[in-house]
Amino acid sequence: MNPGLLKLRLFNLCDNMCTGASYLTKCHYFGRNFDYEISYNERVCITPRNYEFKFKKIPDIKSHHAIIGIAAGIDAYPLYYDACNEKGLAIAGLNFADNACYLDEKEGMENVTPFEFIPYVLSKATTVGEVKELLKKVNLVNINFSEELPLSPLHWLISDKNESIVVEPLEDGLKVYDNPAGVLTNNPPFDKQLFNLNNYRHLSNKTPENTFSDDLDLDTYSRGMGAIGLPGDLSSQSRFVKVSFTKENSFCSGSEQDSVSQFFHILASVEQQNGCTFINDPDLYEYTIYTSCYNTDEGILYYKTYNNSQITAVKLSGEDLDSNELINYILINEEQVNFIN
């Protein structure tokens, strides 16, 4: 690949199409599909309590809640795509192209850059309610990570076991929406996505009645006819509808094994297969590079990658959380096959 092209793609690291969700059984689960055309050596990154977060415009944070998440393998700084802290608060950043607007510094505000937003929130808050209070003073400022890595246009899904919100940096200010669906994709803005669900209120997991005509004896020739009209394409608005329907009608026993499995199945309903979304470049297609699933109650990160469908898990409790050094695990991308003979 042309090195200049690779550098350009690095500039737009999160300029992708993704899907995030929050799911509650006996525990709270949170995660996302990360869809892009190139991997950047993603890694599981654990930030222990005494790793010093350095910020561009606000005081550094020397001690904070421990954090586990998936980050870009770029620098010693944890550039999280999604993460969860030890108190059960989780967050994911998703592409919000042509809508995200970052502002100049404002006096009297917490001037946080977008790449600092996940560490800032997870360091300070334990619940969505506390996040809402923090956001009253947050101003997302237009300051790049470096010359080589400018900002990406993002909005965020933030959840705990009781509620979810969406945070969107728009031209007229930072918008915070309650999110009863517990789902986020990309464009259009969240309030329009949520309103669009009204167009699908007739969908059901049950066999539909014949309301077409009293004179026609219409046959239920197949199971699943209650969901006729459910979008199946890969656009962000269609993925929002489909994963919302799948999640709302999801059923599992509530055990850890069943809940984790079911969460991956929910996000699999909108995963992108390599080859179905062409990028304006020879032989490059967007696909679901990884899917994450956090048990936020227990501090466990489960993940699968496009080339490794086996579930891999990393526990916060398995590390020294009082240290001051990042702990990294490169994602396992080779398929793990269990031969039984």
C-alpha positions in Angstrom: 0.0 0.0 0.0 1.1 3.6 -0.7 2.7 4.9 2.6 1.1 8.3 2.0 -2.3 6.6 1.7 -1.7 4.8 4.9 -0.8 8.1 6.7 -4.0 9.7 5.3 -6.1 6.8 6.6 -4.4 7.2 10.0 -5.7 10.8 10.0 -9.3 9.4 9.8 -8.9 6.6 12.3 -12.5 6.6 13.5 -14.1 7.8 10.2 -16.0 4.6 10.1 -19.4 3.0 10.4 -20.0 1.3 13.8 -22.8 0.1 16.1 -22.9 0.3 19.9 -25.4 -1.3 22.3 -26.2 -1.6 26.0 -28.0 -4.8 27.2 -29.3 -5.8 30.6 -29.9 -9.4 31.9 -28.7 -10.4 35.4 -25.7 -8.2 34.7 -25.1 -5.2 32.5 -23.4 -5.7 29.1 -22.1 -3.0 26.8 -20.1 -3.1 23.6 -19.8 -2.3 19.9 -18.9 -3.4 16.4 -15.9 -1.5 15.2 -16.2 -1.3 11.4 -13.4 0.0 9.2 -11.3 -1.1 6.3 -7.9 -1.2 8.0 -6.8 -2.4 11.4 -4.4 -0.3 13.5 -3.0 -3.0 15.8 -5.9 -2.6 18.2 -5.2 -3.8 21.7 -6.9 -4.4 25.0 -5.6 -1.6 27.2 -5.9 -1.5 30.9 -5.2 1.8 32.6 -4.5 1.2 36.3 -5.5 3.6 39.0 -2.2 5.5 39.2 -1.4 5.9 35.5 -1.2 9.7 35.1 -3.6 11.1 32.5 -2.1 14.2 30.9 -4.5 16.7 29.4 -4.0 19.5 27.0 -6.0 22.2 28.8 -7.1 20.9 32.2 -5.1 19.6 35.1 -3.6 16.2 34.8 -5.3 13.3 36.7 -2.8 11.3 38.7 -5.2 8.9 40.4 -8.6 7.6 39.1 -10.8 4.6 38.5 -9.1 1.7 36.8 -10.2 1.4 33.1 -10.3 -1.5 30.6 -11.0 -1.0 26.9 -9.9 -1.4 23.3 -7.5 1.2 22.0 -5.5 2.1 19.0 -1.9 0.7 19.0 -0.4 4.1 18.2 1.3 5.6 21.3 1.8 5.2 25.0 -1.4 7.2 25.5 -4.5 5.0 25.6 -6.6 6.2 22.6 -9.7 4.3 23.5 -12.4 3.4 21.0 -14.5 2.0 23.8 -13.9 1.3 27.5 -15.4 0.6 30.9 -14.2 1.6 34.3 -14.2 -0.5 37.5 -17.4 1.1 38.7 -19.5 -0.2 35.8 -19.6 2.9 33.6 -19.0 2.3 29.9 -18.5 4.4 26.8 -17.9 4.0 23.1 -17.0 6.6 20.5 -18.6 6.2 17.0 -18.2 8.1 13.8 -20.3 11.2 13.4 -19.0 12.6 10.1 -20.3 16.0 8.8 -22.1 16.7 12.1 -19.5 16.7 14.9 -18.4 20.2 15.7 -15.5 21.0 18.1 -15.2 24.5 19.5 -12.6 27.0 20.7 -11.7 27.2 24.3 -14.2 28.7 26.7 -13.3 30.4 30.0 -14.8 28.8 33.0 -15.4 25.5 31.2 -13.5 22.1 31.3 -11.9 22.3 27.9 -11.4 18.7 27.0 -10.3 17.5 23.6 -12.3 14.7 22.0 -9.5 12.1 22.3 -9.3 12.9 26.0 -13.1 12.5 26.5 -13.2 8.8 27.3 -10.4 9.0 29.9 -11.9 12.2 31.4 -15.3 10.7 31.8 -14.2 7.2 33.1 -11.7 8.8 35.5 -14.2 11.0 37.2 -17.7 9.4 37.0 -19.2 6.2 38.3 -22.8 6.5 36.9 -24.5 8.1 33.9 -26.1 10.6 36.4 -22.6 11.8 37.4 -21.7 12.1 33.7 -24.6 14.4 33.1 -23.4 16.7 35.9 -19.8 16.6 34.5 -21.1 17.5 31.0 -22.6 20.7 32.2 -19.1 22.2 32.3 -17.5 20.3 29.4 -16.4 22.1 26.3 -15.0 19.8 23.6 -12.2 21.8 22.0 -10.7 21.5 18.6 -7.1 20.4 19.5 -5.5 17.5 17.7 -3.6 14.7 19.4 -0.7 15.5 17.1 0.1 16.8 13.7 0.1 13.3 12.4 -3.2 12.4 14.1 -5.9 15.1 13.9 -9.3 14.7 15.5 -12.0 12.4 14.2 -15.7 13.4 14.1 -17.3 11.5 16.9 -20.4 11.1 19.2 -20.6 8.8 22.2 -22.8 6.2 23.7 -22.5 6.2 27.6 -24.2 3.6 29.7 -24.4 2.1 33.2 -26.8 -0.7 34.3 -29.6 1.8 34.9 -29.6 4.2 31.9 -27.9 5.3 28.7 -27.2 8.6 27.1 -25.8 9.9 23.8 -23.5 12.9 23.7 -23.2 14.8 20.4 -21.0 17.9 19.8 -23.1 19.9 17.4 -22.6 23.4 16.0 -25.0 24.9 18.5 -23.4 23.2 21.5 -23.0 19.9 23.3 -26.2 17.9 23.2 -27.0 15.2 25.7 -29.9 12.8 24.9 -31.5 10.2 27.1 -31.3 6.9 25.1 -34.2 4.5 26.0 -33.2 2.2 23.1 -29.6 1.8 24.4 -28.3 1.8 20.8 -26.1 4.1 18.7 -24.9 4.0 15.1 -23.7 7.0 13.1 -25.8 9.5 11.1 -28.2 11.2 11.2 -28.1 12.8 14.7 -29.5 10.7 17.5 -32.8 12.4 18.0 -33.7 11.8 14.3 -32.6 8.1 14.6 -34.8 7.6 17.7 -37.8 9.3 16.0 -37.3 7.1 12.9 -38.2 4.0 15.1 -41.8 5.2 14.9 -41.9 4.1 11.3 -41.4 0.5 12.4 -43.8 0.3 15.4 -45.8 -2.4 13.5 -42.9 -4.9 13.5 -43.3 -7.9 15.8 -41.6 -11.2 16.7 -45.1 -12.8 16.5 -47.0 -14.0 13.5 -49.1 -11.1 12.2 -52.8 -11.1 11.8 -54.4 -10.6 8.4 -55.5 -6.9 8.4 -55.1 -6.6 4.6 -58.6 -7.8 3.8 -61.6 -9.6 5.3 -62.3 -11.1 1.9 -58.9 -12.6 1.2 -57.6 -15.7 3.1 -53.9 -14.8 3.2 -51.5 -17.5 4.3 -48.8 -17.3 6.9 -46.4 -19.3 4.7 -43.3 -18.7 6.9 -42.2 -18.0 10.4 -40.8 -14.5 11.0 -43.4 -12.6 9.0 -44.0 -10.2 11.8 -40.6 -8.6 11.0 -41.3 -8.1 7.3 -40.0 -4.6 6.6 -37.1 -4.7 9.0 -34.2 -3.1 7.3 -31.3 -5.4 6.2 -28.9 -3.1 4.6 -25.7 -1.7 6.1 -26.5 2.0 6.3 -26.3 3.5 9.7 -30.0 4.4 10.0 -31.0 0.8 9.0 -28.5 -0.7 11.4 -30.0 1.5 14.2 -33.5 0.0 13.5 -32.3 -3.6 13.1 -30.2 -3.8 16.2 -32.8 -2.0 18.2 -35.4 -4.5 17.1 -33.1 -7.4 17.7 -32.1 -6.2 21.2 -35.6 -5.4 22.3 -36.8 -8.9 21.3 -33.7 -10.7 22.6 -34.2 -13.6 24.9 -31.6 -15.6 27.0 -31.5 -17.3 30.4 -29.5 -14.5 32.0 -26.5 -16.6 32.9 -23.1 -15.2 32.1 -22.4 -17.6 29.2 -25.8 -17.1 27.6 -25.8 -13.3 28.1 -22.3 -12.9 26.5 -23.3 -15.2 23.7 -26.6 -13.4 23.1 -24.9 -10.0 23.1 -22.5 -11.1 20.4 -25.5 -12.4 18.4 -27.3 -9.0 18.8 -24.4 -7.1 17.3 -23.9 -9.9 14.7 -27.3 -8.9 13.3 -25.6 -5.8 11.8 -22.0 -6.8 11.4 -20.3 -6.0 8.0 -18.8 -8.7 5.9 -15.7 -8.0 4.0 -16.6 -7.1 0.4 -20.1 -5.7 1.0 -19.1 -2.0 1.6 -16.7 -0.8 -1.0 -14.2 2.0 -0.2 -12.9 4.3 -2.9 -9.7 2.4 -3.1 -8.7 -0.8 -5.0 -9.4 -3.9 -3.0 -10.4 -2.2 0.2 -13.8 -2.8 1.9 -15.2 -1.8 5.3 -15.8 -4.7 7.6 -16.3 -5.5 11.3 -12.8 -5.6 12.6 -13.8 -6.5 16.1 -16.8 -6.8 18.4 -16.5 -6.0 22.1 -18.7 -7.0 25.0 -18.1 -5.7 28.5 -19.7 -7.2 31.6 -19.6 -3.8 33.4 -20.6 -5.4 36.8 -17.6 -7.7 36.8 -15.0 -5.7 34.8 -14.6 -8.3 32.1 -14.0 -7.4 28.4 -14.9 -10.1 25.9 -14.1 -9.7 22.2 -14.1 -11.4 18.9 -12.3 -10.3 15.7 -13.2 -10.7 12.0 -10.7 -13.5 11.6 -11.1 -15.0 15.1 -14.6 -16.0 16.0 -13.6 -17.5 19.3 -14.5 -15.3 22.3 -11.4 -14.0 24.2 -11.7 -12.5 27.7 -9.6 -10.1 29.8 -10.4 -9.4 33.4 -9.7 -6.1 35.2 -9.3 -8.1 38.4 -6.5 -10.2 36.9 -4.1 -7.2 37.0 -2.3 -5.0 39.5 -4.8 -2.1 39.4 -2.7 0.1 41.7 0.3 0.4 39.3 1.1 3.4 37.1 1.9 1.5 33.9 -0.4 0.7 31.0 -1.1 -3.0 30.5 -1.7 -4.1 26.9 -2.8 -7.2 25.1 -2.7 -7.3 21.3 -6.0 -8.6 19.9 -5.8 -12.2 18.8 -6.7 -12.2 15.1 -5.8 -15.8 14.1 -8.8 -18.2 13.9 -8.8 -20.6 16.9 -10.2 -23.9 15.6 -11.1 -26.7 18.1 -10.4 -30.0 16.5 -12.2 -32.8 18.2 -10.7 -35.8 16.4 
